[in-house]
Amino acid sequence: MSSTTVKPSSPTTRPAASPKAERSLSAALPDATVIKWLRDMVLIREFENRTAQAYQQAKIGGFCHLYTGQEAAAVGTIGAVEHDDPVILAYRDHGHALARGMDPGVCMAEMFGKITGCAKGKGGSMHMFDKPNWLFGGHGIVGAQTPLGAGLAFASKYEVEVLKRSVDGGPPKKKVTLCYLGDGALNQGALHEAMNLAGLYGLPVIYIVENNGYSMGTSIERGTTMAHDLIKKADAYGMEGRVIDGFDVLSLYDHFKPLVDLCREKQVPAFVDLKTYRYLGHSMSDPQKYRTKEEVEQYKAKDSIDALAAHLMNVRKKKDGSPCLTEAEFLEMQKDVKEVVRRAIDFAEQSPAPDPEAELYSDVLVNPQPGMSPIREYHQGAKNPLL
């Protein structure tokens, strides 16, 4: 590492989460829920491992940003909201898509550029979209999702306060929008405009900064003011701010769930500095010369998957006093997940590519005006039956 590079805070010196939360929230969850969280994290890890292999084999093209190491961040936050709460993402989005319930085959097919992908192969790695699961896309422009997150929150609040009904005609429901961003987006003007409006109008959106310490290859301390106290940015816009440990999924849930409940009930925004770390480069083309192997290993030593597995096998007990999860069950879980991802790879490889004649001009615009294209009329494409 060069002498001018500033390291992110070490795992032992990262700010602690709010002391007000208690472990009782996660302790009160059904065992099956926590075991599913472990499975989801294992699924994301294995999915990303196979994604890296497929990328190196040139089966996946374009930019590809892996979520390895950050699994607890997506699983813990998404586990604290309801299924119809909107979620919108940046471009490191495979993990969130899987945690939200996207079919692994559909997710992998999208990266392979196949018609069976969630965006029919037109979006690729950075644009996972799953409307049935209220996942409103990954976004490739840094910070582009942040005003859209405010818009989703505005729409849900408008249903409650103005329309007095949901868009489908049912009763209105208080919702909370999760808007994820990397620490590099903290310096984008769009975020500050969105946070200003969210604070001004009281929009129920939580801006979750997945703070892995680096904006691409630049340490956060070198590019962002008040990097040691990001909550000051929440204070500026009159919204709740929290610093939360994103390495321990149970602690994350214990501190994040009360914030979700607060934003839902009062219909107000919030900002979370979620401490995490990626084990791999910013993208598949990143040589990672800005950090040392020793630093990466330091974070791997507190791996979120290992920590939760150890907790379920050694600490958390069933009512009869037996371990919540045995070693044999954990090994079987890993075996099952590997098979799920293998089938996802097979599905992606065997799926056809989009037909240019049918798909090149479809799904580009909504309600297009006749004659807008000098070459071909835009049209509504066929829907993916898997979604």
C-alpha positions as CSV (number, residue, x, y, z in Angstrom):
1,M,0.0,0.0,0.0
2,S,1.4,3.4,-0.9
3,S,2.2,5.9,1.8
4,T,-0.5,8.2,0.7
5,T,-3.3,5.7,1.0
6,V,-5.6,6.0,4.1
7,K,-7.0,2.7,5.4
8,P,-10.6,2.4,6.4
9,S,-11.2,2.0,10.1
10,S,-10.2,-1.4,11.4
11,P,-12.9,-3.8,12.6
12,T,-12.0,-3.1,16.2
13,T,-12.3,0.7,15.9
14,R,-15.4,1.1,13.9
15,P,-18.1,3.1,15.8
16,A,-20.4,1.0,17.8
17,A,-24.1,0.8,17.1
18,S,-26.6,2.6,19.3
19,P,-26.5,1.1,22.8
20,K,-30.3,1.5,23.1
21,A,-31.1,-1.6,21.1
22,E,-31.2,-5.0,22.8
23,R,-30.5,-8.5,21.5
24,S,-34.0,-9.5,22.5
25,L,-35.4,-8.5,19.0
26,S,-33.5,-11.1,17.1
27,A,-33.6,-13.6,20.0
28,A,-37.4,-13.5,19.8
29,L,-37.5,-14.4,16.1
30,P,-38.4,-17.9,15.1
31,D,-35.4,-20.2,14.7
32,A,-36.5,-20.9,11.1
33,T,-36.2,-17.2,10.3
34,V,-32.6,-16.9,11.5
35,I,-31.7,-20.2,9.8
36,K,-33.1,-18.8,6.6
37,W,-31.0,-15.7,7.0
38,L,-27.9,-18.0,7.2
39,R,-29.0,-19.8,4.1
40,D,-29.6,-16.6,2.2
41,M,-26.1,-15.4,3.1
42,V,-24.6,-18.7,2.0
43,L,-26.6,-18.5,-1.2
44,I,-25.3,-15.0,-1.9
45,R,-21.7,-16.1,-1.2
46,E,-21.9,-19.2,-3.5
47,F,-23.7,-17.3,-6.2
48,E,-21.0,-14.6,-6.3
49,N,-18.3,-17.2,-6.3
50,R,-19.8,-18.9,-9.4
51,T,-20.5,-15.4,-10.9
52,A,-16.8,-14.7,-10.7
53,Q,-16.0,-18.0,-12.4
54,A,-18.5,-17.3,-15.2
55,Y,-17.1,-13.8,-15.7
56,Q,-13.5,-15.1,-16.0
57,Q,-14.8,-17.6,-18.6
58,A,-16.3,-14.7,-20.6
59,K,-19.8,-15.9,-20.1
60,I,-20.7,-12.6,-18.4
61,G,-19.7,-9.3,-20.0
62,G,-19.7,-5.7,-19.0
63,F,-19.1,-4.4,-15.5
64,C,-19.6,-6.9,-12.6
65,H,-19.5,-5.9,-9.0
66,L,-19.6,-8.7,-6.4
67,Y,-21.1,-8.6,-2.9
68,T,-18.8,-11.1,-1.3
69,G,-18.2,-10.1,2.4
70,Q,-21.2,-7.8,2.6
71,E,-23.9,-10.5,2.8
72,A,-25.2,-9.6,6.3
73,A,-25.9,-6.0,5.2
74,A,-28.5,-7.0,2.6
75,V,-30.0,-9.9,4.5
76,G,-30.3,-8.1,7.9
77,T,-31.8,-4.9,6.5
78,I,-34.2,-6.6,4.1
79,G,-35.2,-9.0,6.9
80,A,-36.4,-6.0,8.9
81,V,-39.0,-4.7,6.4
82,E,-42.1,-6.1,4.9
83,H,-42.3,-7.7,1.5
84,D,-44.2,-4.8,-0.1
85,D,-41.8,-2.2,1.2
86,P,-40.0,-0.8,-1.9
87,V,-36.3,-1.5,-2.3
88,I,-34.0,0.4,-4.7
89,L,-30.3,-0.3,-5.2
90,A,-27.0,0.9,-6.6
91,Y,-25.1,-1.4,-9.0
92,R,-23.6,-3.9,-6.5
93,D,-27.0,-5.5,-6.5
94,H,-26.9,-9.3,-6.9
95,G,-27.0,-9.9,-3.1
96,H,-30.0,-7.7,-2.5
97,A,-31.9,-9.3,-5.4
98,L,-31.4,-12.8,-3.9
99,A,-32.2,-11.6,-0.4
100,R,-35.4,-10.1,-1.7
101,G,-36.4,-13.3,-3.2
102,M,-35.4,-13.2,-6.9
103,D,-35.0,-16.6,-8.5
104,P,-31.3,-17.4,-8.7
105,G,-31.7,-18.7,-12.2
106,V,-33.4,-15.5,-13.3
107,C,-30.6,-13.4,-11.7
108,M,-27.9,-15.4,-13.4
109,A,-29.6,-15.4,-16.7
110,E,-29.7,-11.6,-16.6
111,M,-26.0,-11.5,-16.2
112,F,-25.5,-14.0,-19.1
113,G,-27.6,-11.6,-21.2
114,K,-30.4,-14.2,-21.8
115,I,-34.1,-13.6,-22.5
116,T,-35.0,-15.4,-19.3
117,G,-33.2,-12.8,-17.1
118,C,-35.1,-10.4,-14.9
119,A,-34.7,-7.6,-17.5
120,K,-34.7,-10.1,-20.5
121,G,-30.9,-9.8,-20.7
122,K,-30.9,-6.1,-21.5
123,G,-29.7,-4.8,-18.1
124,G,-27.0,-7.2,-17.0
125,S,-25.2,-7.3,-13.7
126,M,-26.0,-3.7,-12.6
127,H,-29.7,-3.7,-13.3
128,M,-31.6,-6.3,-11.3
129,F,-35.3,-5.5,-11.3
130,D,-38.1,-7.6,-9.8
131,K,-41.4,-5.8,-9.5
132,P,-43.3,-8.7,-7.9
133,N,-40.7,-8.6,-5.1
134,W,-40.9,-4.7,-4.9
135,L,-37.3,-4.5,-6.1
136,F,-37.0,-1.4,-8.3
137,G,-33.7,-2.0,-9.8
138,G,-30.0,-1.6,-9.5
139,H,-28.7,1.7,-11.1
140,G,-25.4,2.1,-12.8
141,I,-25.0,5.9,-12.4
142,V,-23.5,6.7,-8.9
143,G,-26.3,8.1,-6.8
144,A,-29.0,7.9,-9.5
145,Q,-31.1,5.7,-7.3
146,T,-31.3,8.2,-4.4
147,P,-33.9,10.6,-5.9
148,L,-35.8,7.6,-7.1
149,G,-35.8,6.3,-3.6
150,A,-37.4,9.6,-2.4
151,G,-39.9,9.2,-5.2
152,L,-40.9,5.8,-4.1
153,A,-41.4,7.0,-0.6
154,F,-43.4,10.0,-1.8
155,A,-45.7,7.7,-3.8
156,S,-46.4,5.4,-0.8
157,K,-47.0,8.4,1.5
158,Y,-49.3,10.0,-1.2
159,E,-51.5,6.9,-1.2
160,V,-51.9,7.2,2.6
161,E,-52.4,10.9,3.0
162,V,-54.0,12.0,-0.3
163,L,-55.5,9.1,-2.3
164,K,-56.6,7.3,0.9
165,R,-56.2,4.1,-1.1
166,S,-53.5,2.1,-2.8
167,V,-53.0,2.1,-6.5
168,D,-54.7,-1.3,-6.8
169,G,-57.8,0.1,-5.1
170,G,-57.2,-1.5,-1.7
171,P,-56.7,0.3,1.6
172,P,-53.6,2.4,2.0
173,K,-50.7,1.1,3.9
174,K,-47.8,2.9,5.6
175,K,-44.6,1.7,3.9
176,V,-40.8,2.3,4.2
177,T,-38.5,2.5,1.2
178,L,-35.0,1.2,1.5
179,C,-32.5,3.1,-0.7
180,Y,-29.0,1.6,-0.8
181,L,-25.9,3.5,-1.8
182,G,-22.2,3.1,-1.6
183,D,-20.0,5.5,0.3
184,G,-18.9,7.0,-3.0
185,A,-22.4,8.3,-3.6
186,L,-22.2,10.5,-0.5
187,N,-20.5,13.1,-2.7
188,Q,-23.1,13.2,-5.4
189,G,-25.4,16.2,-5.7
190,A,-28.5,14.1,-6.4
191,L,-28.2,12.5,-2.9
192,H,-28.2,15.8,-1.1
193,E,-31.1,17.1,-3.2
194,A,-33.0,13.9,-2.4
195,M,-32.2,14.1,1.3
196,N,-33.3,17.7,1.4
197,L,-36.7,16.9,-0.1
198,A,-37.0,13.8,2.1
199,G,-36.4,15.9,5.2
200,L,-38.6,18.7,4.0
201,Y,-41.6,16.6,3.1
202,G,-41.1,13.9,5.7
203,L,-40.7,11.0,3.2
204,P,-40.4,7.5,4.7
205,V,-37.2,6.5,3.0
206,I,-34.1,5.1,4.7
207,Y,-30.8,5.9,3.0
208,I,-28.5,3.0,3.7
209,V,-24.8,3.8,3.1
210,E,-23.1,0.4,2.7
211,N,-19.9,1.8,3.9
212,N,-17.2,-0.7,2.9
213,G,-14.4,1.9,3.3
214,Y,-13.7,2.5,-0.3
215,S,-15.2,4.5,-3.2
216,M,-13.9,2.3,-6.0
217,G,-10.2,2.5,-5.0
218,T,-10.3,5.7,-2.9
219,S,-10.5,5.4,0.9
220,I,-13.5,7.2,2.3
221,E,-11.3,9.4,4.4
222,R,-9.6,10.8,1.3
223,G,-12.8,11.7,-0.6
224,T,-15.6,12.5,1.9
225,T,-15.9,15.2,4.5
226,M,-16.7,14.0,8.1
227,A,-16.0,10.4,7.1
228,H,-15.5,9.7,10.8
229,D,-19.0,11.0,11.6
230,L,-21.3,10.6,8.6
231,I,-24.4,11.1,10.8
232,K,-23.6,14.8,10.6
233,K,-25.0,14.6,7.0
234,A,-28.3,13.3,8.4
235,D,-28.4,16.1,11.0
236,A,-28.1,18.6,8.1
237,Y,-31.4,17.5,6.6
238,G,-33.2,17.0,9.9
239,M,-33.5,13.2,9.7
240,E,-32.7,10.4,12.1
241,G,-29.2,9.0,11.8
242,R,-27.7,5.7,12.9
243,V,-24.3,4.0,12.8
244,I,-24.8,0.2,12.6
245,D,-22.5,-2.7,12.6
246,G,-23.1,-4.6,9.3
247,F,-20.9,-7.6,10.1
248,D,-23.2,-9.2,12.7
249,V,-26.6,-9.9,11.1
250,L,-28.4,-10.3,14.4
251,S,-27.0,-7.1,15.9
252,L,-27.8,-5.3,12.6
253,Y,-31.4,-6.4,12.9
254,D,-31.6,-5.4,16.5
255,H,-30.6,-1.9,15.7
256,F,-32.2,-1.5,12.3
257,K,-35.7,-2.9,13.0
258,P,-36.6,-0.1,15.6
259,L,-35.5,2.5,13.0
260,V,-37.7,0.9,10.4
261,D,-40.6,0.9,12.8
262,L,-40.1,4.5,13.7
263,C,-39.9,5.6,10.0
264,R,-43.0,3.6,9.2
265,E,-45.1,4.9,12.1
266,K,-44.1,8.5,11.9
267,Q,-43.6,8.5,8.1
268,V,-40.2,10.2,8.3
269,P,-36.8,9.6,6.6
270,A,-33.6,8.2,8.1
271,F,-29.9,7.8,7.2
272,V,-27.8,4.8,8.2
273,D,-24.0,4.5,8.1
274,L,-23.8,0.7,7.8
275,K,-20.3,-0.5,8.4
276,T,-19.3,-3.4,6.1
277,Y,-16.4,-4.6,3.9
278,R,-16.0,-6.2,0.5
279,Y,-13.5,-9.1,0.3
280,L,-13.0,-8.6,-3.5
281,G,-12.3,-5.6,-5.7
282,H,-14.7,-2.9,-6.6
283,S,-15.4,-4.8,-9.8
284,M,-14.0,-7.8,-11.5
285,S,-11.4,-5.6,-13.2
286,D,-10.0,-4.1,-10.0
287,P,-6.4,-5.1,-9.2
288,Q,-6.9,-3.8,-5.5
289,K,-3.5,-2.1,-5.3
290,Y,-5.0,0.4,-2.8
291,R,-5.1,-2.0,0.1
292,T,-3.1,-4.8,1.6
293,K,-3.9,-8.5,1.8
294,E,-3.4,-8.2,5.5
295,E,-6.2,-5.7,5.7
296,V,-8.6,-8.0,3.8
297,E,-7.7,-11.0,6.0
298,Q,-8.4,-8.8,9.1
299,Y,-12.0,-8.4,8.0
300,K,-12.4,-12.0,6.9
301,A,-11.5,-13.0,10.4
302,K,-14.9,-11.7,11.5
303,D,-16.9,-13.1,8.6
304,S,-20.6,-12.7,9.0
305,I,-21.5,-16.2,7.7
306,D,-19.1,-17.9,10.1
307,A,-20.3,-15.8,13.0
308,L,-24.0,-16.6,12.4
309,A,-23.3,-20.3,11.9
310,A,-21.3,-20.5,15.1
311,H,-24.0,-18.7,17.0
312,L,-26.7,-21.1,15.7
313,M,-24.6,-24.2,16.5
314,N,-23.1,-23.1,19.8
315,V,-25.2,-20.4,21.4
316,R,-28.8,-20.4,20.3
317,K,-30.8,-23.3,21.5
318,K,-34.1,-24.9,20.7
319,K,-36.7,-25.2,23.4
320,D,-35.4,-28.7,24.3
321,G,-31.9,-27.4,24.8
322,S,-30.4,-28.8,21.6
323,P,-28.4,-26.6,19.2
324,C,-30.5,-24.6,16.8
325,L,-28.4,-25.9,14.0
326,T,-26.1,-28.9,13.9
327,E,-22.9,-29.1,12.0
328,A,-24.4,-31.8,9.8
329,E,-27.4,-29.6,9.0
330,F,-25.1,-26.7,8.1
331,L,-23.1,-28.9,5.8
332,E,-26.3,-30.1,4.2
333,M,-27.4,-26.5,3.7
334,Q,-24.2,-25.7,1.9
335,K,-24.6,-28.7,-0.3
336,D,-28.1,-27.7,-1.2
337,V,-27.1,-24.1,-2.0
338,K,-24.3,-25.3,-4.3
339,E,-26.9,-27.4,-6.2
340,V,-29.3,-24.4,-6.4
341,V,-26.5,-22.2,-7.9
342,R,-25.4,-25.0,-10.2
343,R,-28.9,-25.2,-11.6
344,A,-29.0,-21.4,-12.0
345,I,-25.8,-21.6,-14.1
346,D,-27.3,-24.4,-16.2
347,F,-30.5,-22.4,-16.6
348,A,-28.6,-19.4,-17.7
349,E,-26.4,-21.3,-20.2
350,Q,-29.3,-23.1,-21.8
351,S,-31.6,-20.1,-22.1
352,P,-31.8,-18.4,-25.5
353,A,-30.4,-14.9,-26.2
354,P,-33.0,-12.2,-26.9
355,D,-34.2,-12.0,-30.4
356,P,-33.0,-8.6,-31.8
357,E,-36.0,-8.3,-34.1
358,A,-38.4,-8.8,-31.2
359,E,-36.6,-7.1,-28.4
360,L,-34.3,-4.4,-29.6
361,Y,-37.1,-1.8,-29.7
362,S,-39.3,-3.1,-27.0
363,D,-39.6,-1.9,-23.4
364,V,-37.6,1.2,-24.1
365,L,-40.2,3.8,-23.4
366,V,-43.7,3.8,-21.8
367,N,-46.6,5.2,-23.9
368,P,-44.4,6.1,-26.8
369,Q,-45.5,8.6,-29.4
370,P,-45.9,7.4,-32.9
371,G,-43.0,8.2,-35.2
372,M,-40.6,8.9,-32.3
373,S,-38.0,6.5,-33.8
374,P,-37.0,7.1,-37.4
375,I,-36.1,3.4,-37.7
376,R,-38.7,1.3,-35.8
377,E,-41.7,1.9,-33.5
378,Y,-41.1,1.1,-29.9
379,H,-43.5,-1.5,-28.4
380,Q,-44.3,-3.4,-25.2
381,G,-42.3,-6.6,-25.1
382,A,-43.3,-10.0,-23.8
383,K,-43.2,-10.5,-20.0
384,N,-40.9,-13.0,-18.3
385,P,-43.2,-15.7,-17.0
386,L,-40.8,-16.4,-14.2
387,L,-41.4,-13.0,-12.8
